[in-house]
Amino acid sequence: MTHPFLDKLASELADAGVATFRYQFPYMEQRRRSPDSPAVATATVAAAVQAAGEAAPGLPLLAGGKSFGGRMSSQAAAQQALAGVRGLVFFGFPLHPPNKPGTKRAEHLAKVPVPMLFLQGTRDTLADLKLLRPICKDLGKLATLHVIETADHSFHVLKSAGKSDADVLRELAQTTAACAEKLQVAA
């Protein structure tokens, strides 16, 4: 929750007019290395979404997160456990383990009933774009893929990209804000 990337992203999102509600999974609170089971993680996401809705009852609600948090949000949404959520945002969806391409982690996405925004880097070793692009295409209007050239899973970019990591954070926030705006207009 207090990771420098998330702190900077939350600040950029605020500048773009998007409020954030951050929380931690129990394994992070307890400083364990092994992630929580999917049941515990999705229950945590559902509780956080409920708390966010209660904290800001008039605002349109998006759920999602960075890597594991985003994937657990999508699993909770697929289980219909995120009442009131208008869309999901994934800051680096972990489609597969590092350098082990596969699509098993995406099988539940067809059950997600809300629009999904995938923000992915071309050098992300946890999401081969050759696999993710067809998944997004199969999801149709519910999926939007926004690709950041030369970005890795942490959204660090190569100098050849012609932009800085700060520029990328701003792009992530502005893309998220545009998505939120479309969802608010559509509601």
Residue frames relative to the residue before (quaternion, step in Angstrom):
aa qw qx qy qz dx dy dz
M 1.0000 0.0000 0.0000 0.0000 0.00 0.00 0.00
T 0.7668 0.3220 -0.1796 0.5254 3.58 1.04 -0.72
H 0.2916 0.7617 -0.5223 0.2490 3.58 1.20 0.36
P 0.5870 -0.6130 0.3866 0.3609 3.62 -0.91 0.83
F 0.6208 0.5355 -0.3564 0.4481 3.63 0.97 -0.74
L 0.6947 0.4730 -0.2790 0.4646 3.58 0.87 -0.97
D 0.6049 0.5423 -0.3550 0.4626 3.61 1.05 -0.67
K 0.6912 0.4718 -0.2762 0.4726 3.56 0.86 -0.99
L 0.6430 0.5179 -0.3235 0.4624 3.58 0.98 -0.82
A 0.6452 0.5170 -0.3260 0.4584 3.61 0.92 -0.85
S 0.6400 0.5180 -0.3188 0.4695 3.57 1.03 -0.76
E 0.6618 0.4924 -0.2988 0.4799 3.59 0.95 -0.87
L 0.6315 0.5210 -0.3318 0.4687 3.58 1.01 -0.79
A 0.6322 0.5228 -0.3305 0.4667 3.59 0.98 -0.80
D 0.6494 0.5142 -0.3125 0.4650 3.58 0.96 -0.85
A 0.6984 0.4422 -0.2549 0.5018 3.58 1.16 -0.64
G 0.5900 -0.6200 0.3490 0.3817 3.60 1.27 0.14
V 0.5773 0.5564 -0.3830 0.4588 3.57 1.22 0.47
A 0.2915 -0.7501 0.5709 0.1625 3.56 -0.70 1.12
T 0.1941 -0.7753 0.5883 0.1233 3.58 -1.13 0.58
F 0.1516 -0.7306 0.6595 0.0912 3.49 -1.31 0.56
R 0.0698 -0.8323 0.5500 0.0031 3.55 -0.25 1.28
Y 0.0121 -0.7734 0.6328 -0.0356 3.52 -1.20 0.70
Q 0.3424 -0.7246 0.5542 0.2250 3.56 -1.26 0.21
F 0.4685 -0.6184 0.5461 0.3160 3.51 -1.25 0.53
P 0.6480 -0.5446 0.3509 0.4004 3.63 -1.09 0.60
Y 0.6447 0.5335 -0.3491 0.4218 3.62 0.89 -0.79
M 0.6449 0.4990 -0.3250 0.4791 3.59 1.09 -0.64
E 0.6209 0.5401 -0.3311 0.4617 3.58 1.02 -0.80
Q 0.7398 0.4010 -0.2060 0.4995 3.55 1.01 -0.89
R 0.4093 -0.7523 0.4294 0.2867 3.57 1.35 0.13
R 0.3535 0.7081 -0.5214 0.3189 3.55 1.01 0.88
R 0.4930 -0.6695 0.4727 0.2921 3.57 -1.12 0.60
S 0.6932 0.4714 -0.2732 0.4718 3.58 1.03 -0.78
P 0.4625 -0.6859 0.4845 0.2842 3.59 -0.83 0.95
D 0.6109 -0.5416 0.4382 0.3762 3.52 -1.30 0.43
S 0.6030 -0.5192 0.4442 0.4117 3.56 -1.26 0.32
P 0.6417 -0.5244 0.3738 0.4165 3.60 -1.14 0.44
A 0.6261 0.5420 -0.3493 0.4384 3.62 0.99 -0.75
V 0.6757 0.4693 -0.2920 0.4878 3.61 0.90 -0.89
A 0.6736 0.5073 -0.3018 0.4447 3.59 0.90 -0.92
T 0.6872 0.4622 -0.3044 0.4706 3.62 0.86 -0.84
A 0.6118 0.5258 -0.3520 0.4747 3.61 1.09 -0.60
T 0.6235 0.5337 -0.3290 0.4672 3.57 1.07 -0.73
V 0.6393 0.5129 -0.3179 0.4767 3.57 0.98 -0.89
A 0.6648 0.5106 -0.3095 0.4490 3.60 0.84 -0.96
A 0.6530 0.5037 -0.3118 0.4719 3.61 0.97 -0.82
A 0.6531 0.5077 -0.3143 0.4658 3.60 0.98 -0.81
V 0.6395 0.5167 -0.3232 0.4686 3.59 0.98 -0.83
Q 0.6417 0.5127 -0.3225 0.4705 3.58 0.96 -0.83
A 0.6670 0.4980 -0.2997 0.4661 3.59 0.91 -0.92
A 0.6428 0.5154 -0.3244 0.4648 3.60 0.98 -0.79
G 0.6504 0.5196 -0.3108 0.4586 3.57 0.98 -0.83
E 0.6647 0.4870 -0.2912 0.4859 3.56 1.06 -0.76
A 0.6616 0.5166 -0.3044 0.4504 3.60 1.06 -0.74
A 0.7964 0.1102 -0.0335 0.5937 3.59 1.09 -0.69
P 0.0976 -0.8809 0.4588 0.0631 3.57 0.61 1.14
G 0.7197 0.4598 -0.2715 0.4437 3.63 1.05 -0.49
L 0.6135 0.5862 -0.3473 0.3993 3.57 1.21 -0.27
P 0.5042 -0.6062 0.5020 0.3554 3.59 -1.12 0.60
L 0.2909 -0.7998 0.5135 0.1095 3.54 -0.88 1.00
L 0.0621 -0.7425 0.6668 0.0173 3.52 -0.94 1.05
A 0.1593 -0.7551 0.6244 0.1210 3.56 -1.20 0.52
G 0.3163 0.7416 -0.5547 0.2058 3.54 -1.23 0.30
G 0.0305 -0.8141 0.5786 0.0393 3.50 -1.16 -0.53
K 0.6203 -0.5175 0.4462 0.3851 3.48 -1.40 -0.19
S 0.8712 -0.0420 -0.0019 0.4891 3.54 -0.86 1.06
F 0.8431 0.1032 -0.0386 0.5264 3.61 -0.59 -1.16
G 0.6459 0.5337 -0.3218 0.4409 3.59 0.96 -0.84
G 0.6563 0.4984 -0.3072 0.4758 3.55 1.01 -0.75
R 0.6642 0.5021 -0.3088 0.4597 3.56 0.93 -0.89
M 0.6637 0.4824 -0.3135 0.4780 3.59 0.96 -0.77
S 0.5989 0.5401 -0.3585 0.4702 3.61 1.12 -0.58
S 0.6630 0.4930 -0.3136 0.4679 3.58 0.96 -0.82
Q 0.6400 0.5100 -0.3370 0.4655 3.59 1.02 -0.70
A 0.6342 0.5113 -0.3303 0.4767 3.59 1.01 -0.77
A 0.6494 0.5067 -0.3187 0.4689 3.60 0.97 -0.81
A 0.6407 0.5257 -0.3217 0.4579 3.60 1.00 -0.79
Q 0.6841 0.4493 -0.2654 0.5096 3.58 1.20 -0.57
Q 0.4513 -0.7081 0.4253 0.3378 3.59 1.33 0.16
A 0.4300 0.7345 -0.4264 0.3062 3.59 1.14 0.63
L 0.6768 0.4915 -0.2899 0.4650 3.60 1.25 0.04
A 0.1037 -0.8353 0.5394 0.0225 3.57 0.49 1.21
G 0.8177 0.2667 -0.2091 0.4653 3.54 -0.98 0.91
V 0.5450 0.6159 -0.4105 0.3939 3.61 1.21 -0.20
R 0.2859 -0.7889 0.5271 0.1343 3.57 -0.82 1.04
G 0.8066 -0.0578 0.0551 0.5856 3.59 1.19 -0.40
L 0.3388 -0.7149 0.5769 0.2032 3.52 -1.37 0.30
V 0.1220 -0.7687 0.6246 0.0649 3.55 -1.14 0.72
F 0.1217 -0.7988 0.5886 0.0258 3.54 -0.77 1.11
F 0.1616 -0.7613 0.6241 0.0694 3.56 -0.66 1.15
G 0.8062 -0.1134 0.0189 0.5804 3.55 0.25 1.31
F 0.0588 -0.8112 0.5818 -0.0013 3.59 0.31 1.25
P 0.3097 -0.7695 0.5273 0.1839 3.63 -0.69 1.05
L 0.1807 -0.8385 0.5086 0.0751 3.56 0.20 1.31
H 0.7969 -0.0306 0.0603 0.6004 3.57 1.10 -0.71
P 0.6391 -0.4916 0.3890 0.4456 3.61 -1.21 0.20
P 0.6874 -0.4920 0.3235 0.4252 3.60 -1.16 0.46
N 0.8731 -0.0156 -0.0399 0.4856 3.53 -0.90 1.10
K 0.6114 0.4858 -0.3724 0.5015 3.60 1.15 0.63
P 0.1574 -0.8535 0.4875 0.0951 3.59 0.54 1.17
G 0.2563 0.7242 -0.6075 0.2021 3.51 -1.07 0.92
T 0.3485 -0.7601 0.5163 0.1852 3.57 -1.25 0.30
K 0.3453 0.7732 -0.4815 0.2261 3.60 1.22 0.07
R 0.6592 0.5277 -0.3095 0.4373 3.60 0.99 -0.79
A 0.6792 0.4827 -0.2899 0.4708 3.61 1.24 -0.19
E 0.4293 0.7450 -0.4464 0.2478 3.59 1.22 -0.22
H 0.6802 0.5059 -0.2904 0.4438 3.61 1.02 -0.72
L 0.5179 0.6869 -0.4102 0.3029 3.60 1.16 -0.45
A 0.5911 0.5777 -0.3650 0.4285 3.61 1.11 -0.56
K 0.6757 0.4787 -0.2854 0.4825 3.61 1.23 -0.39
V 0.5131 0.6268 -0.4301 0.3985 3.60 1.25 -0.06
P 0.2882 -0.8240 0.4684 0.1364 3.61 -0.59 1.13
V 0.6974 0.4429 -0.2640 0.4977 3.60 1.26 -0.05
P 0.6447 -0.5197 0.3811 0.4111 3.60 -1.21 0.36
M 0.1718 -0.7822 0.5955 0.0633 3.55 -1.15 0.77
L 0.1683 -0.7601 0.6226 0.0793 3.56 -0.99 0.93
F 0.1363 -0.7780 0.6120 0.0389 3.55 -0.68 1.18
L 0.0816 -0.7656 0.6380 0.0141 3.58 -0.71 1.13
Q 0.0953 0.8332 -0.5232 0.1516 3.57 -0.29 1.29
G 0.3538 -0.7145 0.5657 0.2104 3.51 -1.20 0.65
T 0.5587 -0.6275 0.4309 0.3292 3.56 -1.15 0.61
R 0.7219 0.3898 -0.2464 0.5160 3.60 1.22 -0.37
D 0.3579 0.7424 -0.4914 0.2816 3.59 1.20 0.41
T 0.2827 -0.7955 0.5168 0.1418 3.59 -0.47 1.20
L 0.6507 0.4856 -0.3195 0.4886 3.58 1.31 0.02
A 0.7727 0.2118 -0.1449 0.5806 3.59 1.26 0.12
D 0.1783 -0.7802 0.5955 0.0696 3.56 -0.07 1.31
L 0.4025 -0.7487 0.4741 0.2294 3.58 -0.53 1.16
K 0.5655 0.5794 -0.3913 0.4374 3.61 1.17 -0.41
L 0.6910 0.4217 -0.2646 0.5240 3.58 1.22 -0.47
L 0.6836 0.5084 -0.2924 0.4345 3.58 0.96 -0.84
R 0.6085 0.5758 -0.3644 0.4066 3.61 0.94 -0.77
P 0.7045 0.4426 -0.3038 0.4642 3.67 0.75 -0.87
I 0.5867 0.5567 -0.3718 0.4556 3.59 1.11 -0.60
C 0.6687 0.4879 -0.2957 0.4768 3.57 0.88 -0.94
K 0.6320 0.5284 -0.3325 0.4591 3.59 0.98 -0.79
D 0.6666 0.5031 -0.2980 0.4622 3.59 0.94 -0.87
L 0.6460 0.5151 -0.3189 0.4644 3.60 1.13 -0.58
G 0.3602 -0.7825 0.4484 0.2386 3.57 1.31 -0.16
K 0.8521 -0.1380 0.1180 0.4910 3.53 -1.06 -0.87
L 0.5979 0.5845 -0.3679 0.4070 3.59 1.20 -0.31
A 0.7561 0.3489 -0.2043 0.5147 3.63 1.16 -0.32
T 0.0475 -0.7458 0.6642 0.0183 3.50 -1.10 0.88
L 0.1481 -0.7803 0.6044 0.0616 3.55 -0.85 1.01
H 0.0556 -0.7738 0.6310 -0.0010 3.55 -0.75 1.11
V 0.1615 -0.8254 0.5394 0.0398 3.56 -0.46 1.24
I 0.2055 -0.7475 0.6236 0.1010 3.54 -1.03 0.94
E 0.3855 -0.7501 0.4943 0.2109 3.56 -0.46 1.23
T 0.8652 0.0905 -0.1615 0.4659 3.52 -1.09 1.04
A 0.4898 0.6577 -0.4505 0.3530 3.64 1.19 0.11
D 0.3246 -0.7179 0.5797 0.2078 3.54 -1.14 0.71
H 0.7700 -0.3542 0.2377 0.4746 3.60 -1.24 -0.19
S 0.6980 0.4272 -0.2589 0.5131 3.59 1.19 -0.52
F 0.4650 -0.7116 0.3941 0.3495 3.55 1.39 0.12
H 0.3472 0.6651 -0.5580 0.3546 3.55 1.05 0.82
V 0.1839 -0.7961 0.5696 0.0894 3.56 -0.93 0.89
L 0.5412 -0.5947 0.4896 0.3371 3.50 -1.29 0.48
K 0.6219 -0.5472 0.4037 0.3883 3.57 -1.17 0.54
S 0.6160 0.5772 -0.3380 0.4160 3.57 1.11 -0.70
A 0.5391 0.6305 -0.4001 0.3895 3.60 1.24 -0.29
G 0.3796 -0.7473 0.4687 0.2788 3.56 1.19 -0.45
K 0.7149 0.3264 -0.2608 0.5607 3.57 1.22 0.43
S 0.4690 -0.6742 0.5028 0.2695 3.52 -1.26 0.46
D 0.6692 -0.4546 0.3836 0.4455 3.56 -1.31 0.11
A 0.6221 0.5371 -0.3381 0.4584 3.60 1.07 -0.73
D 0.6213 0.5284 -0.3351 0.4717 3.59 1.05 -0.75
V 0.6482 0.5185 -0.3141 0.4608 3.57 1.01 -0.83
L 0.6334 0.5214 -0.3342 0.4639 3.60 0.94 -0.82
R 0.6413 0.5140 -0.3164 0.4737 3.57 1.00 -0.84
E 0.6453 0.5181 -0.3110 0.4672 3.60 0.99 -0.84
L 0.6299 0.5244 -0.3306 0.4678 3.59 0.98 -0.82
A 0.6854 0.4893 -0.2816 0.4599 3.58 0.89 -0.97
Q 0.6854 0.4822 -0.2937 0.4598 3.58 0.87 -0.90
T 0.6309 0.5164 -0.3290 0.4765 3.58 1.06 -0.70
T 0.6362 0.5151 -0.3149 0.4803 3.57 1.04 -0.79
A 0.6558 0.5115 -0.3114 0.4597 3.59 0.92 -0.88
A 0.6429 0.5134 -0.3199 0.4699 3.60 0.99 -0.80
C 0.6353 0.5185 -0.3170 0.4765 3.57 1.03 -0.79
A 0.6525 0.5144 -0.3067 0.4643 3.58 0.94 -0.89
E 0.6409 0.5323 -0.3168 0.4534 3.56 1.00 -0.84
K 0.6486 0.5094 -0.3121 0.4716 3.60 0.96 -0.87
L 0.6673 0.4985 -0.3038 0.4625 3.58 0.96 -0.84
Q 0.6387 0.5148 -0.3290 0.4677 3.59 1.05 -0.71
V 0.6528 0.5040 -0.3118 0.4719 3.59 0.98 -0.83
A 0.6761 0.5119 -0.2846 0.4470 3.59 1.00 -0.86
A 0.6244 0.5817 -0.3408 0.3945 3.60 1.13 -0.58
